Amino acid sequence: MNESTENNVIPGICCDVENCIYNNGSCCCTADEVHVKTRTTEPEETMCETFSEL
């Protein structure tokens, strides 16, 4: 990970979606902002509306 990517992570946001352009490969999100909603079928999980496929 380069220094620019490391500085752009959102503190406290972890992401395990490997095919998102904002996942830096270390489960950190590099998007400018994140929009998340709770799934109704599994309340303990969230769905990121900022996701953008590689």
C-alpha positions in Angstrom: 0.0 0.0 0.0 1.4 3.4 -0.9 1.5 6.3 1.5 -1.3 8.2 -0.3 -3.7 5.3 0.0 -2.8 4.8 3.6 -3.5 8.4 4.4 -6.9 8.3 2.7 -8.5 5.5 4.8 -11.6 6.2 6.8 -10.8 5.4 10.5 -13.1 2.7 12.0 -14.4 1.5 8.6 -13.5 -2.1 7.8 -14.4 -3.7 4.5 -14.0 -7.4 3.4 -15.4 -6.9 -0.1 -12.4 -7.7 -2.3 -13.7 -6.4 -5.6 -14.5 -2.9 -4.5 -12.3 -0.1 -5.8 -12.2 1.6 -2.4 -10.9 -1.5 -0.5 -7.1 -0.9 -0.2 -6.3 -4.6 0.2 -6.0 -4.3 4.0 -9.7 -4.2 4.7 -9.6 -0.4 4.9 -11.9 1.9 2.9 -10.5 4.8 0.8 -13.7 6.3 -0.4 -14.2 10.0 0.3 -17.4 9.1 2.2 -19.4 6.0 2.9 -23.2 5.5 2.7 -24.4 2.4 4.5 -27.8 0.9 5.2 -28.8 -2.0 7.4 -30.1 -5.1 5.7 -33.6 -6.0 6.8 -33.0 -9.8 6.5 -29.8 -9.8 8.6 -29.8 -6.8 11.0 -26.3 -7.5 12.2 -24.9 -6.9 8.7 -24.7 -3.7 6.7 -24.7 -3.0 2.9 -22.4 -0.3 1.6 -24.1 1.8 -1.0 -20.7 3.4 -1.9 -19.5 0.1 -3.4 -18.0 0.3 -6.9 -16.8 -2.9 -8.6 -13.2 -3.1 -9.8 
